[in-house]
Amino acid sequence: MTDAVTLVAQGLSVTAAGRELLRDVSLSARAGEVLGVLGPSGAGKSTLFRALSGDGPLAAGKILLNGVDVTGWPLWRRARAGLGYVPQSPSVLFDLTVADNLSTYFRIAGVQGQSVEDAAGRVQLGARLTVRAGDLSAGERRRLEVARALVNKPKLLICDEPFAGVDPAGAAHIARLLRDVASGGAAVVLADHHVAEALRTCDRALLLLDGSIAVDATPEGFREHPLVRGRYLGTWTPST
């Protein structure tokens, strides 16, 4: 991990239908770090990630990417500035093959000097290039979305539920891949309901409760924190 701060979010607030979904959320992520944002369903994780990526509304606050204020920027502009984003909802082009999904994104992102074969192979989809995305398993589609997010070599990678629908071997592969991305100098921010896998992957974990950050700790400290045990994990401690 380096001292370079890739992401800074200050005082983020999001409201919808008169309800406050995020309340004065501040966080940072450094180059080389995997940051986990964990919490129960409805805590505001996906709302936070949409705000960070430019894919959702923001009522108040500021977002800096590599020291540049990107608060008012849409997703496509943040992507060109170094953001990779894997949303919670499926986002593959179901009628296109794996190869065509990747090549289409190459053109949209202006990516050159990479091959579809290499991008697919990175997520163990090299043998599935000619398969329609709609015919892939849920886990394979998730890996395709991760591959797509990596093609522009992001400095900040935001992954909302990267292990969703993925079998244990595939989840372990994605976890190693995210660690490799961080080791290459990017900041990785992830949220997932697979708590054990998330905590094995991240360097630091935040607990999001009712739209606010309640805990910021190492994975070990997170597991043992009284608020985590009482409001999130109960008496169960995920294995290491």
DASULQUI-V804060 format. One record per residue. N is the residue number from 1. OMEGA is omega in whole degrees, 0 to 359 (* if undefined). Layout:
{{N | OMEGA} {N | OMEGA}}
This chain:
{{1 | 179} {2 | 177} {3 | 183} {4 | 178} {5 | 183} {6 | 183} {7 | 171} {8 | 175} {9 | 185} {10 | 171} {11 | 183} {12 | 176} {13 | 178} {14 | 176} {15 | 177} {16 | 180} {17 | 178} {18 | 182} {19 | 180} {20 | 182} {21 | 173} {22 | 185} {23 | 173} {24 | 181} {25 | 175} {26 | 178} {27 | 175} {28 | 177} {29 | 183} {30 | 174} {31 | 180} {32 | 184} {33 | 168} {34 | 182} {35 | 177} {36 | 174} {37 | 187} {38 | 179} {39 | 182} {40 | 175} {41 | 180} {42 | 181} {43 | 180} {44 | 184} {45 | 181} {46 | 176} {47 | 178} {48 | 183} {49 | 176} {50 | 178} {51 | 181} {52 | 184} {53 | 185} {54 | 182} {55 | 181} {56 | 184} {57 | 178} {58 | 181} {59 | 181} {60 | 176} {61 | 183} {62 | 178} {63 | 178} {64 | 176} {65 | 184} {66 | 176} {67 | 180} {68 | 178} {69 | 182} {70 | 189} {71 | 183} {72 | 184} {73 | 173} {74 | 183} {75 | 185} {76 | 181} {77 | 177} {78 | 178} {79 | 179} {80 | 178} {81 | 175} {82 | 179} {83 | 167} {84 | 187} {85 | 173} {86 | 183} {87 | 179} {88 | 182} {89 | 178} {90 | 184} {91 | 177} {92 | 175} {93 | 193} {94 | 184} {95 | 180} {96 | 176} {97 | 176} {98 | 181} {99 | 182} {100 | 174} {101 | 183} {102 | 182} {103 | 176} {104 | 180} {105 | 175} {106 | 182} {107 | 181} {108 | 183} {109 | 181} {110 | 183} {111 | 177} {112 | 175} {113 | 176} {114 | 177} {115 | 176} {116 | 181} {117 | 180} {118 | 181} {119 | 180} {120 | 180} {121 | 181} {122 | 180} {123 | 176} {124 | 176} {125 | 182} {126 | 180} {127 | 185} {128 | 187} {129 | 185} {130 | 181} {131 | 175} {132 | 179} {133 | 179} {134 | 180} {135 | 177} {136 | 171} {137 | 179} {138 | 180} {139 | 178} {140 | 177} {141 | 179} {142 | 179} {143 | 176} {144 | 178} {145 | 176} {146 | 179} {147 | 180} {148 | 181} {149 | 184} {150 | 189} {151 | 179} {152 | 178} {153 | 187} {154 | 172} {155 | 174} {156 | 178} {157 | 179} {158 | 183} {159 | 178} {160 | 182} {161 | 181} {162 | 182} {163 | 183} {164 | 177} {165 | 183} {166 | 179} {167 | 185} {168 | 180} {169 | 178} {170 | 178} {171 | 178} {172 | 178} {173 | 179} {174 | 178} {175 | 178} {176 | 180} {177 | 178} {178 | 176} {179 | 179} {180 | 178} {181 | 178} {182 | 179} {183 | 178} {184 | 174} {185 | 178} {186 | 168} {187 | 180} {188 | 177} {189 | 183} {190 | 170} {191 | 178} {192 | 176} {193 | 173} {194 | 191} {195 | 183} {196 | 180} {197 | 180} {198 | 181} {199 | 174} {200 | 186} {201 | 190} {202 | 175} {203 | 183} {204 | 182} {205 | 175} {206 | 172} {207 | 177} {208 | 179} {209 | 174} {210 | 175} {211 | 180} {212 | 177} {213 | 184} {214 | 183} {215 | 173} {216 | 188} {217 | 169} {218 | 177} {219 | 179} {220 | 179} {221 | 179} {222 | 181} {223 | 187} {224 | 184} {225 | 182} {226 | 181} {227 | 177} {228 | 180} {229 | 185} {230 | 186} {231 | 187} {232 | 185} {233 | 186} {234 | 181} {235 | 182} {236 | 176} {237 | 181} {238 | 182} {239 | 178} {240 | *}}
